[in-house]
């Protein structure tokens, strides 16, 4: 098995185990957080860039990004 393919399968399994779902329309992995008895929601997004690096974003459901972090080639 190709090493990069194996790594991709491992990363996808890790994201799924942490509660992320793949959004095929947006092409990123996302999980939803809520607070204030469910009245406020935030999306945590893991996205792989074209150069193979991963970024984590925190954004509102309307798409406003208020936090971004480059996490390199490994998803944590």
BELVEN-V474767 format. One record per pair of residues at least 4 apart in sequence whose C-alpha atoms are under 8 Angstrom apart, sorted by the first residue. I is the first residue (numbers start at 1). J is the second residue. Records with the same first field share a line. If there is no record, write none. Layout:
I: J / J
This chain:
1: 5 / 6
2: 6
3: 7
4: 8
5: 9
6: 10
7: 11
8: 12
9: 13
10: 14
11: 15 / 74 / 75
12: 16
13: 17
14: 18
15: 19 / 20 / 21 / 29 / 75
16: 20 / 21
19: 31
20: 29 / 30 / 31
21: 29 / 30 / 31
22: 27 / 28 / 29 / 30
23: 27 / 28 / 29 / 30
24: 28
27: 47
28: 45 / 46 / 47 / 48
29: 45 / 46 / 47
30: 43 / 44 / 45 / 46
31: 43 / 44 / 45
32: 41 / 42 / 43 / 44
33: 41 / 42 / 43 / 44
34: 38 / 39 / 40 / 41 / 42
35: 39 / 40 / 41
36: 40
41: 60 / 61
42: 58 / 59 / 60 / 61
43: 57 / 58 / 59 / 60 / 61
44: 56 / 57 / 58 / 59
45: 56 / 57 / 58 / 59
46: 54 / 55 / 56 / 57
47: 54 / 55 / 56
48: 52 / 53 / 54 / 55
49: 53 / 54 / 55
52: 73
53: 70 / 71 / 72 / 73 / 74
54: 70 / 71 / 72 / 73 / 74 / 75
55: 68 / 69 / 70 / 71 / 72
56: 68 / 69 / 70 / 71
57: 65 / 66 / 67 / 68 / 69
58: 65 / 66 / 67 / 68
59: 63 / 64 / 65 / 66 / 67
60: 64 / 65 / 66
71: 75
